Amino acid sequence: MSKIIAVTFQKGGVGKTTTAFHLAHNGLPTTVIDFDPQASITELFDATKTDNKMTVQDIARSRFPDRKTFELLECHQRDLIKIIPNDFIHFDLDIKITSQDREYIIKVFKNNLSLISDDIIIIDCSPAQNTLTLAAQLAADTIIIPVELSDSSTKGLLEMLHLFSKLKMTNDIYILPTKIARDIYGKKYLGRLKDEFGARVLSPIPLYTEIKEVFHTKKPCFSNTKAGQAMKQLLKEVL
């Protein structure tokens, strides 16, 4: 059975895609699903050409009866990583559906995830708390919430954890501090997070230029630098 990891937060620019991209490069057969309308991870994997290949429309809308039928649809692939790209259409999904449709989509998505044979499934969620985001959160074994150093991120984190509590979710939920400045202010912020959430706080990802450059190089940062070591530690803690 696949381990499903949802990288999610209701705010853009906190490092969700960077986190998901590095988690995907884990050395195991992995499927990456792009639920973010910006399709950044789709672009990182050069998976924008979706002709005759599976997209999020297929995995969210089509109920496949069995694994054999599911695997008839070809996926983009890079080494051990399959990519189910965002096809720039699903962003208006919530506008068109009823609550009954929403329940159906969540059920279909869970069914389709069970047909994926890879060891790891990584879902890069939308910053909007929409139907597909909720489907990913409910299906995940592990939820990672990247948060940066700001009052708005802290408020959003508390709101998201409150939602998970209301839904009585039993997933493993971790908080990943990102873009942390290496100064007294950054240390104080980390201290507050650890005091509040304890072991659920992962090792921080500091504000390194090397990590920013991932969007230009389209390669993960696993060098022997401090940036690379931070990303290696992330994989070790989550996987």
C-alpha positions in Angstrom: 0.0 0.0 0.0 1.3 3.5 -0.9 2.2 6.1 1.7 0.2 9.2 0.9 1.7 12.6 1.8 -0.3 15.8 1.3 1.7 19.1 1.4 -0.9 21.7 2.2 -1.4 25.2 3.6 -4.0 27.9 2.9 -1.5 30.5 1.9 0.8 30.7 -1.2 4.5 31.3 -1.2 5.3 29.3 1.9 7.3 26.6 0.1 4.7 23.9 -0.5 5.9 23.1 -4.0 9.5 23.2 -3.1 8.8 20.8 -0.2 6.7 18.4 -2.4 9.4 18.5 -5.2 12.2 17.4 -2.8 10.0 14.8 -1.1 9.4 13.2 -4.5 13.1 12.6 -5.1 13.3 9.9 -2.4 14.7 7.0 -4.5 11.5 5.0 -4.3 8.8 4.6 -7.0 6.7 7.8 -6.4 3.6 9.5 -8.0 3.3 13.2 -7.7 -0.2 14.8 -8.1 -0.4 18.5 -8.7 -3.6 20.1 -7.3 -2.2 23.6 -7.3 -3.8 25.8 -10.0 -0.4 27.5 -10.5 0.9 24.2 -11.6 4.4 24.9 -10.4 5.4 21.3 -9.7 4.0 20.4 -13.2 6.4 22.9 -14.6 9.3 21.7 -12.4 8.9 18.3 -14.0 8.4 19.7 -17.5 5.0 17.9 -17.6 2.9 20.7 -19.1 2.1 18.8 -22.4 -0.9 16.7 -21.3 -2.0 15.2 -24.6 -3.1 11.6 -24.2 -1.7 11.5 -20.6 -3.3 11.3 -17.2 -4.1 14.7 -15.6 -5.8 15.8 -12.3 -9.1 15.8 -14.3 -8.8 12.0 -14.7 -7.9 11.2 -11.2 -10.4 13.5 -9.6 -13.4 12.9 -11.9 -13.1 9.4 -13.4 -13.9 6.3 -11.3 -11.6 3.6 -12.5 -12.9 0.0 -11.8 -9.5 -1.6 -11.3 -5.7 -1.1 -11.5 -5.4 -2.5 -14.9 -7.9 0.0 -16.4 -6.2 2.8 -14.4 -2.8 2.0 -15.7 -3.9 2.1 -19.3 -3.6 5.9 -19.1 0.0 6.9 -19.6 1.7 9.2 -17.1 4.5 11.6 -17.5 7.6 10.1 -15.9 11.1 11.1 -14.8 13.2 8.2 -13.5 11.2 6.6 -10.7 8.8 9.5 -10.5 5.4 9.6 -12.2 3.7 13.0 -12.5 -0.1 13.6 -12.8 0.0 17.2 -13.9 -2.4 20.1 -13.4 -4.1 20.8 -16.7 -5.2 24.4 -15.7 -8.9 23.5 -15.8 -9.9 22.2 -12.3 -9.5 25.6 -10.5 -13.2 26.4 -11.1 -14.3 23.0 -9.9 -16.0 24.3 -6.7 -18.0 26.8 -8.6 -19.9 24.2 -10.5 -20.5 21.4 -8.0 -23.1 20.7 -5.3 -22.4 19.2 -1.9 -23.4 15.8 -3.3 -20.9 16.2 -6.1 -18.2 17.1 -3.6 -18.8 13.9 -1.7 -18.6 11.9 -4.9 -15.3 13.6 -6.0 -13.7 12.8 -2.6 -14.9 9.2 -2.8 -13.6 8.8 -6.4 -10.3 10.3 -5.6 -9.7 7.9 -2.6 -10.6 5.0 -4.9 -8.2 6.1 -7.6 -5.4 6.6 -5.1 -5.8 3.0 -4.0 -5.0 1.9 -7.6 -1.6 3.5 -7.7 1.1 0.9 -7.1 4.0 3.2 -6.3 5.5 3.2 -2.8 4.9 7.0 -2.2 2.2 9.4 -3.4 3.0 13.1 -3.0 0.1 15.6 -3.4 1.0 19.3 -3.9 -2.2 21.0 -2.7 -3.8 24.3 -3.7 -3.5 27.1 -1.2 -7.4 27.3 -1.4 -9.3 25.0 1.0 -11.4 23.6 -1.9 -12.8 20.2 -2.7 -9.6 18.7 -4.1 -7.5 20.1 -1.2 -10.0 18.5 1.3 -9.9 15.2 -0.7 -6.1 15.1 -0.5 -6.1 15.9 3.2 -8.7 13.2 4.0 -6.8 10.6 1.9 -3.3 11.3 3.3 -1.5 9.2 5.8 0.8 12.2 6.5 0.1 15.9 6.2 2.9 18.4 6.0 2.1 22.1 6.6 4.9 24.4 5.5 4.7 27.7 7.4 6.9 30.8 7.2 7.7 33.5 9.8 4.7 35.7 9.8 1.6 36.5 11.8 -0.7 35.5 8.9 1.0 32.1 8.6 0.6 31.5 12.3 -3.1 32.4 12.1 -3.6 30.2 9.0 -1.9 27.3 10.8 -4.2 27.6 13.8 -7.3 27.7 11.5 -6.1 24.7 9.5 -5.4 22.6 12.7 -8.9 23.7 14.0 -10.5 22.4 10.8 -8.6 19.0 11.1 -9.8 18.8 14.7 -13.4 19.4 13.7 -13.1 16.7 11.0 -11.6 14.3 13.6 -8.8 13.5 11.3 -6.3 10.9 12.5 -3.5 11.6 10.0 0.1 12.2 11.1 0.3 16.0 10.9 3.6 17.8 10.9 4.5 21.5 10.7 7.5 22.5 8.6 9.0 25.9 9.3 10.2 27.4 6.0 12.2 30.4 4.9 13.5 30.8 8.5 16.0 33.7 8.9 19.1 32.7 10.8 18.8 35.5 13.4 17.4 36.0 16.8 13.9 36.6 15.5 14.0 33.3 13.6 15.1 31.4 16.7 12.4 33.0 18.8 9.7 32.0 16.2 11.0 28.4 16.1 11.0 28.3 19.9 7.4 29.4 20.0 6.4 26.7 17.4 8.2 24.0 19.4 6.7 25.1 22.7 3.2 25.0 21.1 3.4 21.9 18.9 6.3 19.9 20.3 7.4 16.8 18.2 5.0 17.8 15.4 7.5 20.5 14.3 10.0 19.3 11.7 13.5 20.6 11.4 13.4 24.0 9.7 14.2 24.9 6.2 16.3 28.1 6.4 16.2 30.9 3.8 19.0 29.7 1.5 19.5 31.0 -2.1 20.3 27.5 -3.3 16.7 26.4 -2.5 15.3 29.4 -4.3 17.3 28.4 -7.4 15.4 25.0 -7.7 12.8 26.7 -9.8 15.5 27.7 -12.3 17.6 24.5 -12.3 14.6 22.2 -12.0 16.7 19.9 -9.9 16.4 19.1 -6.2 19.0 20.6 -3.8 20.7 17.7 -2.0 24.3 19.0 -2.1 26.6 18.9 0.9 25.9 22.5 1.6 23.7 23.6 4.6 20.7 23.9 2.1 21.2 20.4 0.8 21.6 19.0 4.4 18.3 20.7 5.4 16.5 19.0 2.5 18.1 15.6 3.3 16.9 15.9 6.9 13.4 16.6 5.7 13.3 13.3 3.8 14.8 11.5 6.7 12.1 12.8 9.1 9.1 12.3 6.8 10.0 9.1 5.0 
